[in-house]
């Protein structure tokens, strides 16, 4: 039976891909096409414990996927077992509350959401259309980052601005990282079945970062909003700030609105405060070496994350679990310790030894046994969720 799924995550200047088998449990191939749109574009393939990197002469999404197709042509034993392609799509607006089989109507709807995700949705569509031309016989599925949060109540998703903006332009909170949150909710349920009927807060902390309140397996609130700029301080994004700052920036610096938004998206966050790096690992090393600005950036990141966690707790009946995931959440002992240190008021107590000595890549309980809240580190697996959704829709 054909059960290999090609998973595509098509970004504005990169394209991640993987082939998963055995109900998504086995990674056959993984790779990355990087610096798309530039003369330095390249693509790497990791297969059978060997990594190969090639220059992309056609440094576009079409060129990257053409190289992937050429790889399959050289490995017919893999190509012959492909049954479908699952695409990560960032923004589904209010149209999509679950994953769907892709047809022209779905593509049109994704394109209509492009104004809500101008960097991501057009790139997602490029990946879909390239796959349609290169793999015409394979079923394609769209898996939306926003879909998991379509369970939010109006009280949570509406902004306190004139209702006409929602009625006419659907300006509201959408939230992101939904595929990750859906995976974490299910993975936590496998180690603690009661969690599926309890209150859970998940902190997905990476270069992009957000938190989500989950009750009975459903998203009740999340920190990102209309766009991924809202909420937590991140690698290069400011997160939530006083909106009037945009006006002051524009007037004092003579910058356009687009220039100011670019600063908030690409030059702020950890990078903006530290003036060193957006990478948490680099900043932790610098902090240990005495860099006060790196220390300030990390402390701000941790404190703001803790504040958002405490805020989201108000949407739950009670909080029984806190889960860290994402590149920072899974790997930074310091960040987890610092965030939990600020959350004692919620009954969160970290086991310092368990936090420091956990085995990376494994689900770990790092809370004190007498704490009121279980604290977990659970590695996320968005590719698995995309593969499973694709399989389920193919078999439906």
Secondary structure, DSSP 8 states (H G I E B T S, - for coil): ---EEEEEEE-SS-EEEEEEETTTTEEEEEEEEESTTSTT-EEEEEETTEEEEEE-SS-SHHHHHHHHHHHHHH-HHHHTTEEEEEEEES--TTT-SS-EE--HHHHHHHHHTGGGSTTTHHHHHHHHHHHHHH-TTSEEEEEESSGGGGG--HHHH--SS-THHHHHH--S---S-HHHHHHHHHHHHHH-GGGGGSEEEEEEESSSEEEEEEETTEEEEES--SSTTSSS--SS---S--THHHHHHHHHHT--HHHHHHHHHHS-HHHHHHSS-S-HHHHHHHHHTT-HHHHHHHHHHHHHHHHHHHHHHTTSS---EEEEEHHHHHH-HHHHHHHHHTTGGGT--B-HHHHHH--TTS-EE-B-TT-SSEEEE----HHHHHHHHHHHHHH-
